[in-house]
């Protein structure tokens, strides 16, 4: 045997013998024992998991408020809340940064349903669009599940108006430096009716109807906002988990 190969083989064999002699479990070297994840009991179906913050359980708007802190002016009944046209948007009283958000929404059917326009504004600023994109055409970067005027959804998974739809949203808040510059843009993943439609998309800035989005430095946590576009869009089963 070549001298070099002999010495390498001898070295490996002697290492194994030493490790065995020291009773070292080499597989255990790469096992990590902390932190132990907290136990969360999952909900059945779309029911909230045990650590979720319930934002709307079908009975009350007490987790929400209108502009300038007035009581949330939308209507509640039959286990859902519905936009009251021209009464303004509503905000959560609690503020959030990085979150997992679940909500169910329904655009009205019939000729009086309008476009079914509403929206979920993450941190009150970054809109995931709600719209009747089953029937109505709008520029694709403004259709249901778009990041409004920024990111077109990968597919259109809308159900018939009058049927309930789900959004599961994973949102990572932006970060800013001391000079107010954005250092980490916000990112968002949207699952619409169980289908990924926005996959870890970078948000360019605050949603704007006219003009290009830009970032303005803001706190780490801000309220969520639901849009009142004066179409009678309904919501139910809204819960959130802080990440
Ligand atoms: Mg909208």
Boltz pocket constraint, residues with backbone or C-beta under 6 A from the ligand:
constraints:
  - pocket:
      binder: B
      contacts: [[A, 117], [A, 118], [A, 119], [A, 127], [A, 128], [A, 129], [A, 130], [A, 227], [A, 229]]
      max_distance: 6.0
